[in-house]
Amino acid sequence: MVFKNEKQLKEFLLAKCKVAIAQAEEKIYRVIDGALKQYYSEFEPSEYIRTQQLLHSLVKSNIKKIGNGYEAE
């Protein structure tokens, strides 16, 4: 791919970075979610009522463009 100017190159790279960051965020979320679910399933008795506050504290952040960079909400 040939870029005519620096602006085209930056736009291309920012678009690719946004996708890569979103994919990395999703993968990290899945790994942490799986680890937390495994953590909570290891305790006995299984009838014991747990708050699962740690499990429910895991949230996805929305990445949004701010100026020349990105920010997670």
Secondary structure, DSSP 8 states (H G I E B T S, - for coil): ---SSHHHHHHHHHHHHHHHHHHHHHHHHHHHHHHHHHHHHT-S-TTS----HHHHT-----EEEETTEEEE-
